[in-house]
Amino acid sequence: MVLRHIMTKRLPEALRLGRSQQKECGQPLQDKVQLKGRDLLTLKNFTGEEIKYMLWLSADLKFRIKQKGEYLPLLQGKALGMIFEKRSTRTRLSTETGDVLSSMTDAVLARVYKQSDLDILAKEASIPIVNGLSDLYHPIQILADYLTLQEHYGSLKGLTLSWIGDGNNILHSIMMSAAKFGMHLQVATPKGYEPDPSITKLAEQYAKENGTKLSLTNDPLEAACGGNVLITDTWISMGQEEEKKKRLQAFQGYQVTMKTAKVAAPDWTFLHCLPRKPEEVDDEVFYSPRSLVFPEAENRKWTIMTDPYVNISILVKILTVVDQPEHQSPLPVNHGRLYNSYTEIL
């Protein structure tokens, strides 16, 4: 398959190109990307090429459905099972669950407390399992974040991500994937709230393999220094409500403000997966033109099924083989400056 080059550098002019001036880009080589039938439990299990293809397909579907108004019934006839653990109904996911759901559905999206429950479900089920959120990872959120940054910056390679907050599942998912895109990661967490040591060890290995930088500190300004993307999340995750007073005290000084942004890169932006609380980021940053939180929220729609009437890319990836001619249509350059050069992204 021929890859068409589009832009050579990040050019703001691309945003002003008319439809008649739009150049094109092709899609990644699919012979290296086999996603059909696979579980999405953590981005640790996917190569950089595979994650890049997920982003490509997400962007393609977003453009064709939202911008062009195409009707793409790619998942017509498929059934999705969804599991949402509640405190009042904490049912342990068992081998029987996997067997039953495999006989009734084509895939399962599970939002659970324990990653180990997902691992058991994936082991026993004969259908793909998608991690909607667990204590260790939140991969579908990170795919939305990367799509947002790709649209804004044109390329992920070389960006520095500055995480300021809790060493939680969002951070873990970033640590399992950022280096695969050539992104550097600077992390600041309060003492006692660092990321999981085993995940840190693996992230250090990824950084070494990909020639990127990974740093961990307890100083928010140190992590923000030179960062292109300032990222934070809730300080109190589901199930941690009893720790609220202790956590609020521990995270004093971790609010993202314009003071934080002053030490960041000149082109800094801000991400938060929502819902946001004022102690995590102040209004000046959250509602500023640099904040990408609302495009970020929308892009969750294009990287996972949140609307039962829209066929979105994660399930398209694992339930279908996207190799039909209509799925090889070009993307416009001015669609958020998606790509500088497609070969650069690959």
N, C-alpha and C positions, 0 to 999 in steps of 0.2 A: 504494500500500500504506500502511495506517495504522500509525503508530508509537505504541505505548502507553507512556506515561510511567510510571516506577515510583517511584524515590526521588529526592528533591530534593538531598540531601546524603549524604556518607558516614556511614552509621549503623551502629555495631556491633550494634544491636538486630536488624538483618537476619539476622545469624547465628543468632539464637534464634527466628526465626519458624517456626512449625509448618507442615507441608505445606498445611493447610487455610487458612493465612493468606497463602500465597505469592501475590504479585502477578505480573504477566507483562510481558514486553517482546517486541516484534516483531523482525524482522530488517531489515537495511539495504535500501535501495532497490537492486534488482538491475539497473535499467536503466543505472546508471552503472558497473557492475562486470561486466566480461567477461573471465573468466580461462580459459575452456576453450581448450585447445590451445596455451597460452602457456608459454614457458620460465620457470623460476625460477632465474636465474643470480645475481642480486643484487637486493636490495630497492631499489636505485637506480632500477630499471626499473618500479617500481610506485608509484602514487599513495597518499596516505594513506587514501582511501576503499577502495581495493583491499586494502590490508593489514588495515584494520579489518574488512573482510568475511571475510578469511582467519581472523582471530581469532574472529569471530562463529561461523563454521562449525565451527571447532575446538572451541569451547565447547559448541556444540549437539550435536555428535557425542559429545563426552565425557559430557555429561549423559545423553543418550539411551541410549548403550551401557553406560556404567558404572553410572549411577544407576537407570535404568529397565529395564535388561536387554534392550533392544530388539535384534533381529537385523536388521542393515541391509546386505544384500549388494550395496552400491553399485558395487563394482568386480568383481563376478562376471563371469568371462569375459575380463577384462583381463590382459595380460601385462606385467610390469615387468622391464626389463633393468637390472642393477646392475654398475657398474664400480668396483673398488677397486684403486687403483694401489699396488703394493708396490715396495720398493727393488729386489728381485731380478727383478721383471718390469716394468720401466718401459717399457711399450710406448707409443709416441707415438700419441695419438688422431688418426686420419687421416680423410680424407673417406670412405674405404672403410668405416671403422667406423660412421660415421653412416648410410651407405646400408644396410649389412647389418642394423644394429639396427632401423632403420626398417621393414624388411621382416619382422622377427621379433617385435617388441614394440610395445606401445602407449605406453610412456614409458620413460625411462632416468633412474636416479638414479646420479650419478657423484661419487665422492670422489677428488679428484685433487690433484696438486701444483700445477699451473699453471692459473690462471684462463684463460689464453689457450687452453689445450687445450679447456676447456669452451666457449669462444666459438666455436672451430672446429667442435666437435661440434654445437653448436646451429645454426650456420649451414648445415651440410650435412645434418643430419637433418630428416626431415619429421614427427617426433614431438616431444612436449614433453621438454625436458631439465631435470632438477632438480639443483641444486648441493648435493651432500651435504657438501661442504667443499672449499675450495681455498686457495691461499696468500693470496688477497686477501679472500675473503668466506666467511661461514658463515651464510647467511640462515635456514636451518631451525632453528638453535639460537636465534636472536633471536626468532623467532615463538613458540617455547616460553617464552622469558623474558618476553615481553610478555603472553602468556596468563596466566602465573603472577602477574605484577604486577597485571594487570587483575582477577584473582580476589581478590587480597589487598586492594588499595586501592579497588577499585570503579571507578576511572577512571585512565587514564594521563595525561590532560591536567594540566599543571602540576607533575608530578613532576620532581625533579632527580636525574639519574643521575650517580653518581660512579665513574668508572673509575680503578682504581689498578693499573697493571701494564704489560704489553707493548702496543705499538701494533700489534696483530695483526689477524687476520681477524675475530674476534669484535667488536673495537672498530670496525673498518671498517663492519661491518654495522649496528652501533648508530648510527654517524655518518650512514649513508645513510637512516635511518628515524626516529630519535627526534624530530626537529623536526616531522615530519609528524603526530605525535600531540600536539604542543604540549609536549613534554618538553625540559627543559634538560639540557645535558651538560657535566660538568666532568671533564677528563682529566688524569691525572698519569702520565707515563712517564719513565724515566731518560733522560738525554741520550744521543742516538744510537739510541734505541728509540722515537722518535715515530711516529705514524701516517703513512701515505703522503701526501706533500704534495698530490698531485692529489685525493685523497679529502678531505683537510682543506679544500681550497679549495671543493669542492662542498658539503661540510657547512656551511661558513660561509655559502654562498649559501642553503641550505635554512633555516638559522637566521634569516637576514634576512627571507626570504619568509614565514616562519611566526611571526615575533615571539618567537623563543626565544633563549636564551643558550648560547653555546659558548665554553668556555675551555680552554686547554692550558697546563700547567705541569709543572715537574719536582719539585714539592713534594706528596707524598701527602696531607698534612693540609690543604693549601689546596684540593685537589680534593674532599676529603671534607667540607669545611665546609658545613653546611646540606644535605647530600645526603640524599634519602629512601632511595636504593638504593645500597649499596656493592657494587661489582662488581669481581671480578678473575678471572684465568684462569691457565693454566699459563704459566710464564716460559720454558719450553723446549718448543717445539712439535715435532711430528714432522719429522725431517730436520735438527734443530738440535742433536742430541746432542753433536756435536763442540764446540759453543760453551758447553757446560754450565758449566764452571768460570768462564769470562768472564762469562756471564750471571748466575750466582749472585752474583758480586761486584758487578756493575752494579746489581742489584736489591736490594742491602742497604738496609733501611729501608722497603721497600715491602710488607712483610707487613701484612695487615689484622688489627688487634687491637682490643681494647676501647678502647685509647687513640685509635685511629682513629675508633671509633664515638662517642666523647665529643664530637667536634666536628660530628658529623652531626646531622640533624634528629631530634626526639624520637621520630618514628615510623619510624626507620631499619630497613631490612631488608638482607639479604645474599644475593647470587647468585654462583654459580660453576658452570660447565657440567660440571665433573668430567671425569676423575678429579682429585682435589685432592692437593696435597703440602703438608706442614706449613709449609714456608717461605713459602708464598703466603698462608695464613690460619691463625691459631692455632685450637686446639680450642675455646677459650672462645667464639669467634665462630661457628665452623663448626657446633657442636652446640647453639648457643643457640636459644631460641624465636624469635629474630629471623631465623634462617637459613631461607631458602626453597629450599634446594638440592635437597631430595628431592621436593617438589611440582614443582619446575622440571624435574627429571629425568623424572618421570612425564609431564609435559606434552609432552615430545618425542614420546611415543607418539601424542598427539592432534594433533600438527601435522605429522607425517611418518610414513610406514609403517616401523615397526621390528619389527612382529610380522606375519608373513605371513598370520596367521589373522584379523587385524583390519583393516577397511577404514578408513583414516584420511584426514584432511581434505585434505592437500596434493594427493594423487592424485585425490581426489574432485573437487577444484576444477578440475584441469587436464584430467581425462578425462570429466567429466560436467557437465551443467548442472543445478544444484540448484534447480529451480523447481517441484517437485511439492508438492502440499498437505502431505504428511507432513513435509516439510523446513521447514515454516513454523510448527512448533509452538513455543509459548512456552518460555522458560527461567525457572526459579524464582529469585527474588531471593536466597534464602539459599544458592544454589550459589556460595559464595565471594564473595558480594556483587558479582556480575558487573558490574552496571551501576547507576550512580546514576540516570541518566535516559538512555534510549537516544538521545535527540536530542543529549545532551551528548557521547556517544561519537562520534556521526556528525558 
